[in-house]
Protein backbone atom coordinates (compact mmCIF):
# COMPACT_ATOMS: atom_id res chain seq x y z
CA UNK A 1 0.00 0.00 0.00
CA UNK A 2 1.38 3.40 -0.99
CA UNK A 3 0.88 7.01 0.03
CA UNK A 4 -0.63 7.99 3.34
CA UNK A 5 -1.12 4.44 4.57
CA UNK A 6 2.15 2.88 3.43
CA UNK A 7 3.49 2.68 7.00
CA UNK A 8 1.28 3.61 9.96
CA UNK A 9 2.32 4.14 13.57
CA UNK A 10 -0.32 3.38 16.17
CA UNK A 11 0.58 5.67 19.06
CA UNK A 12 -0.45 4.26 22.42
CA UNK A 13 0.73 3.92 26.00
CA UNK A 14 2.21 7.33 26.73
CA UNK A 15 2.87 8.92 30.11
CA UNK A 16 -0.58 10.12 31.22
CA UNK A 17 -2.74 8.87 34.09
CA UNK A 18 -4.73 7.06 31.40
CA UNK A 19 -1.81 4.95 30.16
CA UNK A 20 -3.47 1.68 31.17
CA UNK A 21 -6.56 2.43 29.06
CA UNK A 22 -4.44 3.66 26.16
CA UNK A 23 -2.55 0.36 26.10
CA UNK A 24 -5.85 -1.49 25.70
CA UNK A 25 -7.16 0.92 23.06
CA UNK A 26 -3.94 0.85 21.06
CA UNK A 27 -3.65 -2.93 21.08
CA UNK A 28 -7.20 -3.23 19.73
CA UNK A 29 -6.64 -0.59 17.03
CA UNK A 30 -3.31 -2.14 15.98
CA UNK A 31 -4.87 -5.57 15.60
CA UNK A 32 -7.81 -4.15 13.63
CA UNK A 33 -5.63 -2.21 11.20
CA UNK A 34 -3.28 -5.13 10.64
CA UNK A 35 -6.24 -7.42 9.99
CA UNK A 36 -7.39 -4.91 7.34
CA UNK A 37 -4.05 -5.21 5.55
CA UNK A 38 -2.53 -1.97 6.86
CA UNK A 39 1.22 -1.96 7.48
CA UNK A 40 0.72 -0.79 11.07
CA UNK A 41 3.19 -0.86 13.96
CA UNK A 42 3.06 -0.11 17.68
CA UNK A 43 4.73 3.09 18.86
CA UNK A 44 4.87 4.22 22.51
CA UNK A 45 6.01 7.87 22.81
CA UNK A 46 7.05 7.29 26.40
CA UNK A 47 9.57 4.67 25.25
CA UNK A 48 11.17 6.41 22.28
CA UNK A 49 11.47 9.92 20.89
CA UNK A 50 8.96 11.19 18.35
CA UNK A 51 11.78 11.81 15.85
CA UNK A 52 11.99 8.04 15.46
CA UNK A 53 8.78 8.24 13.43
CA UNK A 54 10.65 9.96 10.60
CA UNK A 55 13.76 7.81 10.92
CA UNK A 56 11.63 4.68 10.66
CA UNK A 57 9.70 5.96 7.64
CA UNK A 58 6.19 6.28 9.05
CA UNK A 59 3.74 8.05 6.76
CA UNK A 60 0.77 8.45 9.14
CA UNK A 61 -0.07 8.16 12.83
CA UNK A 62 -3.21 6.69 14.35
CA UNK A 63 -3.42 8.27 17.80
CA UNK A 64 -4.74 5.92 20.50
CA UNK A 65 -3.29 7.97 23.36
CA UNK A 66 -5.57 9.32 26.09
CA UNK A 67 -5.14 12.25 28.48
CA UNK A 68 -2.11 14.50 28.73
CA UNK A 69 0.85 14.15 26.38
CA UNK A 70 -1.32 12.51 23.76
CA UNK A 71 -4.78 14.03 23.65
CA UNK A 72 -3.91 17.59 24.67
CA UNK A 73 -2.21 18.97 21.56
CA UNK A 74 1.36 18.10 22.54
CA UNK A 75 1.76 14.99 20.38
CA UNK A 76 -0.31 16.66 17.68
CA UNK A 77 2.18 19.56 17.65
CA UNK A 78 5.12 17.18 17.37
CA UNK A 79 3.47 15.43 14.42
CA UNK A 80 2.87 18.81 12.77
CA UNK A 81 6.59 19.57 13.04
CA UNK A 82 7.44 16.14 11.63
CA UNK A 83 4.93 16.55 8.79
CA UNK A 84 3.22 13.24 9.59
CA UNK A 85 -0.60 13.27 9.16
CA UNK A 86 -2.45 12.05 12.23
CA UNK A 87 -5.94 11.04 13.28
CA UNK A 88 -8.28 13.17 15.32
CA UNK A 89 -8.36 16.86 16.06
CA UNK A 90 -5.53 19.31 15.50
CA UNK A 91 -3.33 21.11 18.01
CA UNK A 92 -5.71 23.86 19.10
CA UNK A 93 -8.88 21.77 19.25
CA UNK A 94 -7.08 19.01 21.16
CA UNK A 95 -5.72 21.48 23.71
CA UNK A 96 -9.12 23.11 24.19
CA UNK A 97 -11.11 19.89 24.44
CA UNK A 98 -9.00 18.38 27.22
CA UNK A 99 -9.38 21.59 29.23
CA UNK A 100 -12.97 21.47 30.48
CA UNK A 101 -12.80 25.14 31.52
CA UNK A 102 -11.93 26.37 28.05
CA UNK A 103 -14.41 24.00 26.42
CA UNK A 104 -17.23 25.34 28.57
CA UNK A 105 -16.27 28.96 27.94
CA UNK A 106 -16.34 28.43 24.18
CA UNK A 107 -19.60 26.49 24.27
CA UNK A 108 -21.20 29.17 26.40
CA UNK A 109 -20.05 31.84 23.92
CA UNK A 110 -21.85 29.86 21.19
CA UNK A 111 -25.05 29.61 23.22
CA UNK A 112 -24.64 25.87 23.79
CA UNK A 113 -26.10 24.44 27.03
CA UNK A 114 -23.63 23.17 29.63
CA UNK A 115 -24.15 22.80 33.41
CA UNK A 116 -23.27 25.71 35.70
CA UNK A 117 -19.70 25.42 36.97
CA UNK A 118 -17.01 26.91 39.17
CA UNK A 119 -13.25 26.42 39.23
CA UNK A 120 -11.83 25.87 42.72
CA UNK A 121 -8.31 25.88 44.15
CA UNK A 122 -8.97 24.77 47.74
CA UNK A 123 -11.34 22.71 49.88
CA UNK A 124 -12.91 25.96 51.15
CA UNK A 125 -13.69 27.13 47.61
CA UNK A 126 -15.09 23.68 46.82
CA UNK A 127 -17.39 23.91 49.85
CA UNK A 128 -18.53 27.37 48.71
CA UNK A 129 -19.30 25.95 45.27
CA UNK A 130 -21.32 23.14 46.85
CA UNK A 131 -23.37 25.64 48.87
CA UNK A 132 -23.95 27.69 45.71
CA UNK A 133 -25.29 24.68 43.80
CA UNK A 134 -27.38 23.46 46.74
CA UNK A 135 -29.09 26.85 46.79
CA UNK A 136 -30.33 26.08 43.27
CA UNK A 137 -31.33 22.54 44.36
CA UNK A 138 -28.46 20.75 42.66
CA UNK A 139 -25.91 18.30 43.98
CA UNK A 140 -22.39 18.70 42.64
CA UNK A 141 -19.86 16.78 40.62
CA UNK A 142 -16.16 17.48 41.24
CA UNK A 143 -13.53 16.50 38.69
CA UNK A 144 -10.08 17.49 37.44
CA UNK A 145 -10.18 20.21 34.82
CA UNK A 146 -7.67 18.38 32.61
CA UNK A 147 -8.34 14.64 32.78
CA UNK A 148 -10.74 12.09 31.34
CA UNK A 149 -12.00 8.53 31.82
CA UNK A 150 -13.76 9.61 35.05
CA UNK A 151 -10.42 9.80 36.87
CA UNK A 152 -10.59 11.84 40.08
CA UNK A 153 -14.35 12.31 39.75
CA UNK A 154 -16.61 12.52 42.84
CA UNK A 155 -20.34 13.07 43.14
CA UNK A 156 -20.91 15.31 46.16
CA UNK A 157 -24.18 15.25 48.10
CA UNK A 158 -23.01 16.53 51.51
CA UNK A 159 -20.69 19.31 52.63
CA UNK A 160 -18.51 16.76 54.45
CA UNK A 161 -17.51 15.21 51.11
CA UNK A 162 -15.99 18.42 49.72
CA UNK A 163 -12.51 18.02 51.22
CA UNK A 164 -12.03 14.50 49.86
CA UNK A 165 -13.57 15.45 46.50
CA UNK A 166 -11.18 18.36 46.06
CA UNK A 167 -8.23 16.17 47.06
CA UNK A 168 -9.16 13.49 44.51
CA UNK A 169 -9.44 16.02 41.68
CA UNK A 170 -6.53 18.29 42.59
CA UNK A 171 -4.10 15.37 42.88
CA UNK A 172 -4.40 15.02 39.11
CA UNK A 173 -4.68 18.66 38.14
CA UNK A 174 -4.04 21.10 41.01
CA UNK A 175 -7.50 22.59 40.58
CA UNK A 176 -11.00 21.18 40.56
CA UNK A 177 -13.92 21.81 38.25
CA UNK A 178 -17.13 21.88 40.27
CA UNK A 179 -20.27 21.42 38.23
CA UNK A 180 -24.00 21.30 38.95
CA UNK A 181 -25.08 17.67 38.83
CA UNK A 182 -27.94 17.21 36.36
CA UNK A 183 -30.31 14.45 37.47
CA UNK A 184 -31.53 12.38 34.56
CA UNK A 185 -30.41 10.19 31.68
CA UNK A 186 -26.76 10.16 30.63
CA UNK A 187 -26.09 9.74 26.93
CA UNK A 188 -23.07 9.88 24.70
CA UNK A 189 -22.86 10.84 21.04
CA UNK A 190 -19.98 9.95 18.76
CA UNK A 191 -19.03 12.05 15.75
CA UNK A 192 -17.25 10.43 12.82
CA UNK A 193 -15.94 12.10 9.68
CA UNK A 194 -17.47 10.27 6.73
CA UNK A 195 -17.02 11.37 3.11
CA UNK A 196 -15.34 14.52 4.38
CA UNK A 197 -18.21 15.61 6.64
CA UNK A 198 -18.78 15.06 10.37
CA UNK A 199 -21.71 12.77 11.12
CA UNK A 200 -23.37 12.27 14.49
CA UNK A 201 -23.80 8.56 15.20
CA UNK A 202 -26.76 7.10 17.13
CA UNK A 203 -26.93 8.06 20.80
CA UNK A 204 -26.03 5.54 23.48
CA UNK A 205 -27.97 5.81 26.74
CA UNK A 206 -25.86 4.75 29.74
CA UNK A 207 -27.47 3.06 32.73
CA UNK A 208 -24.83 2.68 35.46
CA UNK A 209 -25.38 1.16 38.93
CA UNK A 210 -26.79 3.93 41.14
CA UNK A 211 -25.97 6.35 38.32
CA UNK A 212 -22.26 5.92 39.08
CA UNK A 213 -20.43 5.76 35.75
CA UNK A 214 -16.99 5.83 37.36
CA UNK A 215 -13.61 4.54 36.17
CA UNK A 216 -14.20 1.03 37.55
CA UNK A 217 -17.66 0.66 36.05
CA UNK A 218 -16.55 2.22 32.78
CA UNK A 219 -13.71 -0.21 32.07
CA UNK A 220 -13.65 -3.17 34.41
CA UNK A 221 -17.18 -4.41 35.09
CA UNK A 222 -20.15 -5.52 33.03
CA UNK A 223 -22.64 -3.87 35.39
CA UNK A 224 -23.28 -0.87 33.15
CA UNK A 225 -26.06 -1.23 30.59
CA UNK A 226 -25.70 0.50 27.24
CA UNK A 227 -28.84 1.17 25.25
CA UNK A 228 -28.49 1.67 21.51
CA UNK A 229 -30.98 2.51 20.14
CA UNK A 230 -31.24 4.90 23.06
CA UNK A 231 -35.00 4.59 23.50
CA UNK A 232 -35.34 8.39 23.57
CA UNK A 233 -37.96 10.20 21.48
CA UNK A 234 -36.68 10.71 17.93
CA UNK A 235 -37.04 14.48 18.18
CA UNK A 236 -34.91 14.61 21.35
CA UNK A 237 -32.23 12.33 19.90
CA UNK A 238 -32.00 14.46 16.76
CA UNK A 239 -31.82 17.63 18.86
CA UNK A 240 -28.92 16.22 20.90
CA UNK A 241 -27.11 15.08 17.75
CA UNK A 242 -27.46 18.61 16.37
CA UNK A 243 -26.09 20.12 19.60
CA UNK A 244 -23.12 17.74 19.54
CA UNK A 245 -22.28 18.62 15.95
CA UNK A 246 -22.37 22.31 16.90
CA UNK A 247 -20.18 21.60 19.94
CA UNK A 248 -17.74 19.66 17.73
CA UNK A 249 -17.53 22.56 15.27
CA UNK A 250 -17.31 25.26 17.97
CA UNK A 251 -13.85 24.10 19.04
CA UNK A 252 -12.79 23.12 15.51
CA UNK A 253 -12.64 19.36 16.02
CA UNK A 254 -12.05 17.04 13.10
CA UNK A 255 -11.84 13.34 12.30
CA UNK A 256 -13.80 11.93 15.20
CA UNK A 257 -14.79 12.59 18.81
CA UNK A 258 -17.36 11.69 21.43
CA UNK A 259 -19.45 14.08 23.52
CA UNK A 260 -21.12 13.29 26.85
CA UNK A 261 -24.54 14.74 27.60
CA UNK A 262 -26.94 14.77 30.57
CA UNK A 263 -30.69 15.12 30.05
CA UNK A 264 -32.55 16.87 32.88
CA UNK A 265 -35.21 14.45 34.15
CA UNK A 266 -37.73 17.24 34.79
CA UNK A 267 -37.27 19.56 31.82
CA UNK A 268 -35.81 17.08 29.29
CA UNK A 269 -33.26 19.75 28.44
CA UNK A 270 -29.87 18.31 27.36
CA UNK A 271 -26.61 19.68 28.77
CA UNK A 272 -23.20 19.16 27.18
CA UNK A 273 -20.61 17.91 29.70
CA UNK A 274 -17.40 17.49 27.72
CA UNK A 275 -15.98 16.30 24.43
CA UNK A 276 -13.29 13.65 24.03
CA UNK A 277 -11.07 13.98 20.96
CA UNK A 278 -9.34 10.61 21.37
CA UNK A 279 -12.04 8.31 22.75
CA UNK A 280 -11.37 4.88 24.13
CA UNK A 281 -11.30 1.91 21.77
CA UNK A 282 -11.44 -0.92 24.32
CA UNK A 283 -13.96 -3.75 24.61
CA UNK A 284 -16.10 -1.49 26.81
CA UNK A 285 -15.79 1.62 24.63
CA UNK A 286 -18.71 3.58 23.25
CA UNK A 287 -17.67 4.76 19.79
CA UNK A 288 -17.40 1.17 18.48
CA UNK A 289 -20.91 0.47 19.87
CA UNK A 290 -22.33 3.47 18.04
CA UNK A 291 -20.48 2.56 14.84
CA UNK A 292 -21.84 -0.97 14.99
CA UNK A 293 -25.36 0.48 15.13
CA UNK A 294 -24.85 1.94 11.63
CA UNK A 295 -23.25 -1.23 10.31
CA UNK A 296 -19.55 -0.41 10.77
CA UNK A 297 -17.38 -3.18 12.19
CA UNK A 298 -14.52 -2.33 14.54
CA UNK A 299 -12.06 -2.88 11.69
CA UNK A 300 -14.05 -0.61 9.38
CA UNK A 301 -14.27 2.05 12.10
CA UNK A 302 -10.51 2.05 12.67
CA UNK A 303 -9.89 2.30 8.93
CA UNK A 304 -12.41 5.14 8.60
CA UNK A 305 -10.66 7.08 11.37
CA UNK A 306 -7.25 6.45 9.82
CA UNK A 307 -8.39 7.61 6.39
CA UNK A 308 -9.26 11.02 7.88
CA UNK A 309 -5.67 11.57 9.08
CA UNK A 310 -4.44 15.06 8.27
CA UNK A 311 -2.34 18.02 9.35
CA UNK A 312 -3.33 21.47 10.57
CA UNK A 313 -0.83 22.98 8.18
CA UNK A 314 0.56 21.80 4.87
CA UNK A 315 -0.59 18.74 3.01
CA UNK A 316 -3.70 16.89 4.13
CA UNK A 317 -3.58 13.15 4.28
CA UNK A 318 -5.98 11.22 2.11
CA UNK A 319 -6.07 7.48 1.57
Secondary structure, DSSP 4 states (H G I P E B T S, - for coil): --GGGSSEEEE---SSTTHHHHHHHHHHHHHHHHHTT--EEEE-TTTS-TTHHHHTT--EEEE---STTTSSSHHHHHHHHHT-EESS--HHHHHHHH-HHHHHHHHHHTT-----EEEESSHHHHHHHHHHHHHTT--EEEEETT--TTTT-EEE-SGGGHHHHHHHHHHHHSSEEEEEPPPEEEEEEEEEEETTEEEEPPPEEEE-GGG---HHHHHS-S--EEESS--S-HHHHHHHHHHHHHHHHHTT--SEEEEEEEEETTT--EEEEEEESS---STT-HHHHHHHHTT--HHHHHHHHHHT-B-SSSPPP--
